[in-house]
Amino acid sequence: MPDVAPIPVQFTTAFEARDHFFTAEAVDVFTDLTTRVEWQLANDENNLPTMLKVTQGFDLSGIGVDYNDKKNQLMDEGKWVKTPFSMIALDHHLF
């Protein structure tokens, strides 16, 4: 039987997509350990809202180190993502 790609989930809001991909613990890290975070839905190659874009900001207080430490801890524990995804680096940021 040939491999069949799963049908992508179409989202209505960025927060719906965020909560689909990331655990509640990860969302807390984004919220608590960044100085600014913006979420936006993005369309896939079929022009469907199946992707999520995020831009994070950090000040010079060292919060970025705390963010990375907590993110790595949650990743090691398997508590960072709920639904696996691929990441694409883009030049255009949300802020």
Summary of the structure (lengths in Angstrom):
residues: 95
radius of gyration: 14.7
end to end distance: 45.7
largest distance: 54.0
contacts: 197
relative contact order: 0.21
helix: 33%
strand: 17%
